[in-house]
Amino acid sequence: MRNALLRAMHREEGYSLVISMLLMAIMMVLLAVSLDAGSASLRQSSLSLEWSKSLTVAEGGADAAVTLLGESRSATNSCAIGTSSVCDGVDGQYQVRWTTTGNQIVVTSVGYYPTKADPQFAREVQITYEPVPSFKYAIFSQNALAVANNMTVIGDVYSAGDITLGTNAMVCGSLLSSAGGVIMQNGASVVKSYSALGCTGRAGNVWTGGTNGISGGTTGTVEGTVKASNPSTATCSSSGSSYAIAGSFTVVGTATACGSIASGLTAASKTAGSSSSQPTPVTFPAYTFDPNNYPSASSDPLHLQCYPTTTPITNCSGNDSTTAVSDFNAYVTAHKSALTGTFAVWQRTPSSSTAINLDGITLSGDFTLVTNAPVTFGNTSTVTTTSSSVAADLSVISTYQPTGSCTAALVNTGGADCSIYGKNSVEFDSGVQSDPNDGVVGLLYTTGKMAFVNSSNNIADVGDGALYAQSMDFKNGFNVIYNSRVERVLGFGASYEQVLWQELNI
């Protein structure tokens, strides 16, 4: 019996040894699999990092290209795609190519990791850049502004001074006065939407930061909120006359004032004697003329043309002439039925008698005018395009500083000294109102004074664009509808930003 038990124990010891060896073999296999998986994961992680580096190199190349083009549109491409030349990035090498059209730069960039000669990865991106937005208001004035009787404005209105909204005038947008007040005359309205011109989703607010606060007539309406704010040094009082809201107009939203609020005002709620921060002043966009920013090849219809004629064109801003305006006016007369291009006109000793005349022009494409002289759009002039299939962006930039008075009344009777002006029904043909991408869109910008006289009361005569001036004056019925096509204009904005990014297949 004892021997039988010993034999059984020996047999079990043999089985244990076999089982132990099997377990060790399984563990070795699992260990090998784990090590291989870890190694594969490490390789995959490394490849993913290198794949990402090639994209970073490509994007870095595009950014370097747009920085170079921001300094000069005629910059030389030292590492063009399709050549043997490359530029070194932080983690690899890249090649680029670019096209420029108006204010838009499109850069295509290929990033190689680690080198183009021996690439493990290559990725190609195409990025569209435009100047940072500078124009977001329909009307912008650095001084007191009168939105005249019966005017229709689609878009926000800003003034660093007082704003007067005339009788039966309407703004589909907001009124913002950072250091002045707002006066709303009888029938004036600030609305959130206006279906006749496709205006929707506006705030419809009135906000002031000046002592005069807000006052309105008996039939005015504000569909948003009204707020008469104050500087931190002011003492607010519900009976105070400064930073107050006066009148008996209607406010659909709330009314808040540092001073008093008239008992006749209708509002969802009224809070008088309440301190609130003033609107932040908005900086007037600064313009920098750089000939290198514009196309120079004569084959490009938008190439820069300088008056007086300058060689090389890069010296365009350094010369002036006593005949620059008259020479350019002769050009306009000869081409006014199909005008397009980029023009810089530098008049020696400009004055009200040396005005550029854009009366009755028809555009065959985009038109940009930069000048130190005054500009007139003449009388009963409609700026249109050569056909309904042509859309045109018009930018008029005048740095002329009048020494005399510039008012709509003087424009009408004669004797006005304005930087940009027009008389009786000057209009931009906006095409189909429901289509923001057709017709003429105009940006009128001056560091001086602007004035326009009557337009018709026909709502269809509203012109797309934006008006920016140090000061401006309008007479009855001049209509403006903001169009974001003027938001970004070459020469404004210190830098470019990406507006479109896409990766291409190599």
C-alpha positions in Angstrom: 0.0 0.0 0.0 2.8 2.4 1.0 4.6 1.7 -2.3 1.4 2.4 -4.3 1.0 5.7 -2.6 4.6 6.7 -3.3 4.2 5.8 -7.0 1.0 7.9 -7.2 2.9 10.9 -5.7 5.7 10.6 -8.2 3.2 10.6 -11.0 1.6 13.8 -9.7 5.0 15.4 -9.4 5.5 14.7 -13.1 2.2 16.3 -14.0 3.0 19.4 -11.9 6.2 19.8 -13.7 4.4 19.6 -17.1 1.8 22.0 -16.0 4.4 24.4 -14.7 6.3 24.3 -18.0 3.1 24.9 -19.9 2.2 27.9 -17.7 5.7 29.3 -18.2 5.4 28.9 -22.0 2.1 30.7 -22.0 3.5 33.5 -19.9 6.5 33.9 -22.3 4.1 34.1 -25.3 2.0 36.7 -23.5 5.1 38.6 -22.6 6.3 38.6 -26.2 2.9 39.7 -27.4 2.9 42.5 -24.9 6.3 43.7 -25.8 5.5 43.6 -29.5 2.2 45.5 -28.9 4.1 48.1 -26.8 6.8 48.4 -29.5 4.1 48.8 -32.2 2.3 51.4 -30.1 5.5 53.3 -29.7 6.2 53.1 -33.4 2.7 54.3 -34.2 3.0 57.1 -31.7 6.3 58.2 -33.2 4.9 58.0 -36.7 1.8 60.0 -35.6 4.1 62.7 -34.1 6.2 62.9 -37.3 2.9 63.0 -39.4 1.8 66.0 -37.3 5.2 67.7 -37.6 4.9 67.7 -41.4 1.6 69.5 -41.0 3.1 72.0 -38.6 5.9 72.7 -41.1 3.4 73.2 -43.9 1.3 75.7 -41.8 4.5 77.5 -40.7 5.5 77.9 -44.3 2.1 79.5 -45.1 2.4 81.9 -42.2 5.9 82.9 -43.2 4.6 83.5 -46.7 1.8 85.8 -45.7 4.1 87.7 -43.3 6.4 88.3 -46.3 3.5 89.4 -48.5 2.2 91.7 -45.8 5.5 93.6 -46.1 5.4 93.6 -49.9 3.0 92.1 -52.4 6.0 92.0 -54.8 8.0 89.8 -52.5 10.2 87.0 -54.1 9.3 83.4 -53.4 12.6 81.8 -52.5 11.2 78.2 -52.1 8.6 77.8 -54.7 6.7 74.6 -55.2 8.0 72.7 -58.2 11.6 73.9 -57.8 14.6 72.4 -56.0 14.7 75.2 -53.5 13.3 74.7 -50.0 13.0 76.8 -46.8 13.8 75.4 -43.4 11.1 75.2 -40.8 11.4 74.2 -37.1 10.9 70.5 -37.7 11.4 70.1 -41.4 11.4 71.9 -44.8 8.6 73.5 -46.9 7.8 74.9 -50.3 5.1 77.5 -51.0 3.2 79.3 -53.8 0.7 82.1 -53.6 -1.8 84.1 -55.4 -3.1 87.6 -54.5 -6.5 89.0 -55.5 -7.6 92.3 -54.1 -7.3 92.0 -50.3 -7.1 88.2 -50.4 -4.0 86.1 -50.3 -4.2 82.3 -51.0 -1.1 80.4 -49.9 -0.4 76.7 -50.8 2.3 75.1 -48.7 3.9 71.7 -48.6 5.6 70.5 -45.5 8.3 67.8 -45.5 9.5 65.8 -42.6 12.4 65.6 -42.0 13.6 66.9 -45.5 12.3 67.2 -49.0 15.2 65.0 -50.3 14.3 62.2 -47.9 10.8 62.7 -46.7 9.1 60.3 -44.4 5.9 62.4 -44.6 4.7 65.3 -46.8 1.5 67.2 -46.3 0.0 70.0 -48.3 -2.4 72.8 -47.1 -4.1 75.7 -48.8 -4.9 78.7 -46.5 -6.8 81.9 -47.5 -5.8 85.0 -45.6 -7.6 88.4 -45.4 -6.9 91.6 -43.4 -8.5 91.6 -40.0 -12.0 93.2 -40.1 -11.9 97.0 -39.8 -15.4 98.1 -40.9 -18.4 96.8 -38.9 -20.6 99.8 -38.7 -22.9 101.2 -41.4 -22.0 104.8 -40.3 -19.1 105.8 -38.2 -18.2 109.3 -37.1 -15.6 110.6 -34.7 -17.7 113.7 -34.0 -21.4 114.6 -33.7 -23.6 112.8 -36.2 -27.0 113.6 -37.5 -28.9 110.8 -39.1 -31.3 113.0 -41.1 -35.1 113.0 -41.4 -36.5 110.0 -43.3 -33.1 108.2 -43.5 -33.1 104.4 -43.5 -29.9 102.8 -42.1 -29.5 99.0 -42.0 -26.6 98.3 -39.6 -25.1 99.7 -36.5 -24.3 103.4 -36.1 -21.4 104.7 -34.0 -20.2 108.2 -33.0 -17.7 109.4 -30.4 -20.0 112.4 -30.0 -23.7 113.1 -30.0 -26.1 111.3 -32.4 -29.4 112.8 -33.6 -31.9 110.5 -35.2 -34.1 112.7 -37.3 -37.9 112.7 -37.8 -39.1 109.4 -39.1 -35.6 108.1 -39.5 -35.1 104.4 -38.9 -32.0 102.4 -37.9 -32.3 98.6 -38.1 -29.4 98.0 -35.7 -28.1 99.8 -32.7 -27.0 103.3 -31.8 -23.7 103.7 -29.9 -22.3 107.0 -28.6 -19.2 106.4 -26.5 -18.9 110.0 -25.1 -22.0 111.8 -26.3 -25.8 111.5 -26.1 -28.6 110.4 -28.4 -31.6 112.5 -29.5 -34.5 110.7 -31.1 -36.9 113.0 -32.8 -40.6 112.3 -33.4 -41.2 109.1 -35.3 -37.6 107.9 -35.1 -37.1 104.2 -34.5 -34.4 101.8 -33.7 -35.5 98.3 -34.6 -34.3 94.7 -34.5 -35.7 93.7 -37.9 -37.0 95.2 -41.1 -38.3 92.7 -43.6 -38.4 95.1 -46.6 -34.6 95.1 -46.7 -34.0 91.7 -45.2 -32.7 93.0 -41.9 -33.1 90.5 -39.1 -31.4 89.5 -35.8 -30.2 93.0 -34.8 -30.0 94.1 -31.2 -32.0 97.4 -31.6 -30.3 99.0 -28.6 -29.4 102.6 -27.7 -26.4 103.1 -25.4 -24.7 106.3 -24.5 -21.8 107.4 -22.3 -22.1 111.2 -22.4 -23.6 113.7 -20.0 -26.6 114.4 -22.4 -27.9 110.8 -22.0 -30.9 109.8 -24.2 -33.9 111.8 -25.1 -36.8 111.1 -27.5 -40.0 112.5 -28.9 -43.5 111.4 -28.4 -43.7 108.7 -31.1 -40.2 107.2 -31.1 -39.6 103.5 -30.6 -36.6 101.4 -29.5 -37.2 97.7 -29.8 -34.1 96.7 -27.7 -32.9 98.3 -24.5 -31.8 101.9 -23.7 -28.9 102.7 -21.3 -27.5 106.1 -20.3 -24.2 105.1 -18.8 -21.7 107.2 -16.8 -18.0 107.5 -16.0 -16.9 106.0 -12.7 -16.4 109.5 -11.3 -20.0 110.5 -11.7 -22.5 110.4 -8.9 -25.7 108.8 -9.9 -29.1 109.9 -8.7 -32.6 109.0 -9.8 -33.5 112.7 -9.9 -30.3 113.8 -11.7 -30.5 115.5 -15.1 -27.1 114.2 -16.3 -26.8 110.7 -17.9 -30.6 110.7 -17.9 -33.4 109.4 -20.2 -36.0 112.0 -21.1 -39.1 111.9 -23.4 -42.1 109.8 -23.8 -41.0 107.4 -26.5 -41.5 103.6 -26.2 -38.8 101.1 -25.3 -39.7 97.4 -25.8 -36.8 96.3 -23.6 -35.4 97.8 -20.4 -34.4 101.3 -19.6 -31.4 102.0 -17.3 -29.9 105.4 -16.4 -27.4 106.9 -14.0 -29.7 109.9 -13.8 -33.5 110.2 -13.9 -35.9 108.4 -16.3 -38.9 110.4 -17.5 -42.3 109.2 -16.1 -43.8 109.3 -19.6 -41.3 106.8 -20.9 -42.8 103.3 -21.6 -40.4 100.4 -21.0 -40.5 96.8 -19.8 -38.7 98.0 -16.7 -37.1 101.3 -15.6 -34.1 101.6 -13.4 -33.0 105.1 -12.6 -30.0 106.2 -10.5 -28.0 103.1 -11.5 -24.3 103.3 -12.4 -23.1 101.4 -15.4 -19.9 101.4 -17.4 -19.7 103.7 -20.5 -19.3 102.1 -23.9 -15.7 101.5 -24.9 -14.6 104.0 -27.5 -14.1 102.5 -30.9 -10.8 103.3 -32.7 -11.2 105.0 -36.0 -9.6 102.6 -38.6 -6.2 103.7 -39.7 -5.2 103.5 -43.4 -1.6 102.9 -44.6 -0.9 103.4 -48.3 1.8 101.0 -49.5 2.3 100.6 -53.3 3.7 97.1 -52.7 0.3 96.0 -51.4 -1.3 96.4 -54.9 -0.7 94.4 -58.1 1.9 96.0 -60.4 1.6 93.9 -63.6 -0.3 95.9 -66.2 -2.0 92.7 -67.3 -3.9 92.7 -64.0 -7.0 95.0 -64.3 -6.6 96.0 -60.7 -2.9 97.0 -61.0 -1.9 100.2 -59.3 -1.9 103.4 -61.5 -0.4 106.5 -60.0 -1.0 110.2 -60.7 1.4 111.7 -61.3 2.9 108.8 -63.3 5.7 107.4 -61.2 8.6 105.0 -62.1 9.1 102.7 -60.4 5.5 102.4 -59.1 6.9 101.7 -55.6 7.7 105.4 -55.3 4.0 106.3 -55.9 3.5 107.9 -52.5 6.6 110.0 -52.8 5.5 112.3 -55.7 2.7 114.9 -56.2 1.7 117.2 -59.0 -0.4 120.3 -59.6 -2.1 118.5 -62.5 -2.7 115.1 -60.8 -6.4 115.6 -60.3 -7.1 117.1 -63.7 -5.1 114.3 -65.4 -7.1 111.7 -63.5 -10.4 113.3 -64.2 -9.5 113.1 -67.9 -8.9 109.4 -67.5 -12.2 109.0 -65.7 -14.0 110.8 -68.4 -12.5 108.6 -71.1 -13.3 105.4 -69.1 -16.4 106.2 -67.0 -18.6 103.8 -69.0 -16.4 100.8 -67.8 -14.2 101.9 -65.0 -12.1 99.5 -62.9 -8.6 99.4 -61.3 -6.6 100.8 -58.4 -5.6 104.5 -58.5 -3.5 106.7 -56.3 -3.9 110.5 -57.0 -1.6 112.9 -55.2 -2.4 116.5 -55.8 0.0 119.2 -54.8 -1.7 121.7 -52.5 -5.2 120.2 -52.8 -8.3 122.4 -52.2 -12.0 122.4 -52.7 -11.3 123.5 -56.3 -9.3 120.4 -57.1 -11.9 117.7 -56.6 -11.9 114.3 -58.3 -15.2 113.9 -60.1 -16.8 110.4 -60.0 -20.2 111.7 -61.3 -22.0 109.0 -63.4 -19.4 106.3 -63.4 -20.2 102.7 -64.4 -17.9 100.0 -63.0 -16.7 96.9 -64.9 -15.0 95.5 -61.9 -13.6 96.5 -58.5 -12.5 100.2 -58.1 -10.2 101.6 -55.5 -9.2 105.3 -55.3 -6.7 106.6 -52.8 -6.1 110.4 -52.8 -5.2 113.5 -50.8 -7.8 115.5 -52.8 -11.5 115.9 -52.3 -13.9 113.6 -54.1 -17.3 114.4 -55.5 -20.0 112.0 -56.7 -21.7 114.8 -58.5 -25.5 115.3 -58.8 -28.2 112.7 -59.1 -25.5 110.1 -59.9 -26.1 106.3 -59.7 -22.9 104.2 -59.5 -23.8 101.0 -61.3 -22.0 98.1 -63.1 -21.8 97.3 -66.8 -24.2 94.4 -66.4 -26.2 92.6 -63.8 -23.7 89.7 -63.8 -20.9 92.1 -62.7 -20.4 92.7 -59.0 -18.0 95.5 -57.9 -16.5 96.7 -54.7 -15.8 100.4 -54.7 -13.4 101.9 -52.1 -12.8 105.6 -52.0 -10.2 106.8 -49.5 -9.5 110.5 -49.1 -7.1 112.0 -46.6 -8.0 115.6 -47.7 -8.5 117.9 -44.7 -10.9 120.7 -45.4 -10.3 124.2 -44.0 -13.8 125.4 -44.7 -17.3 124.3 -43.7 -18.7 121.0 -44.9 -22.5 120.7 -44.5 -25.1 119.0 -46.7 -26.8 122.4 -47.0 -23.6 124.0 -48.5 -23.2 121.0 -50.8 -26.7 121.7 -52.0 -26.2 125.4 -52.5 -22.5 125.5 -53.3 -19.4 126.6 -51.4 -18.9 123.4 -49.3 -15.4 122.3 -48.5 -15.6 118.5 -48.0 -13.4 115.5 -48.3 -16.1 113.3 -49.9 -19.5 114.6 -50.9 -22.5 114.2 -53.3 -25.7 116.1 -54.2 -29.3 114.9 -54.7 -29.9 111.2 -55.1 -26.4 109.9 -55.3 -26.8 106.1 -55.1 -24.9 102.9 -55.3 -26.8 100.3 -57.4 -27.1 97.5 -54.9 -28.6 95.0 -57.4 -31.1 92.6 -56.0 -31.6 93.6 -52.4 -31.8 90.0 -51.2 -28.5 89.1 -52.7 -25.5 90.7 -50.8 -23.0 89.5 -53.4 -24.2 91.4 -56.4 -24.4 95.1 -57.4 -22.0 97.8 -56.1 -20.8 97.9 -52.6 -19.1 101.1 -51.6 -16.8 102.0 -48.7 -16.4 105.7 -48.4 -13.6 106.6 -45.9 -12.1 109.9 -45.0 -10.0 111.3 -42.2 -11.7 114.6 -43.0 -15.4 115.6 -43.5 -18.2 113.9 -45.5 -21.6 115.2 -46.6 -24.4 114.0 -48.8 -27.7 115.7 -49.8 -31.1 114.3 -50.4 -31.8 110.9 -51.8 -35.3 109.8 -52.9 -37.6 108.3 -50.3 -37.8 105.1 -52.3 -36.6 102.4 -50.1 -35.3 100.5 -53.1 -32.6 103.3 -53.4 -30.8 102.1 -50.3 -27.1 101.7 -51.3 -24.9 98.9 -49.9 -21.7 99.7 -48.1 -20.4 101.8 -45.2 -19.5 105.4 -44.4 -16.6 106.3 -42.2 -15.5 109.9 -41.5 -14.1 112.1 -38.8 -17.3 114.1 -39.2 -20.3 113.9 -41.5 -23.6 115.5 -42.4 -26.6 114.3 -44.3 -29.7 115.9 -45.6 -33.1 114.2 -45.7 -33.6 110.7 -47.0 -30.0 109.5 -47.7 -30.2 105.7 -47.2 -27.4 103.2 -46.3 -27.4 99.5 -45.9 -24.3 97.8 -44.4 -22.8 95.0 -46.4 -20.0 92.9 -44.9 -18.2 92.9 -48.2 -16.5 96.1 -47.0 -15.5 94.5 -43.7 -12.0 93.8 -44.9 -10.2 96.3 -47.1 -6.5 96.3 -48.2 -4.5 98.9 -46.3 -6.6 98.7 -43.1 -5.7 96.3 -40.3 -2.1 95.7 -39.1 -2.2 92.0 -39.9 -3.9 89.1 -41.8 -6.0 86.3 -40.4 -7.0 82.9 -41.8 -10.5 82.8 -43.2 -10.3 79.4 -44.9 -8.1 76.3 -44.2 -8.0 73.1 -46.1 -5.7 70.1 -46.5 -5.0 68.9 -50.1 -4.1 65.5 -51.3 -0.5 65.3 -52.6 
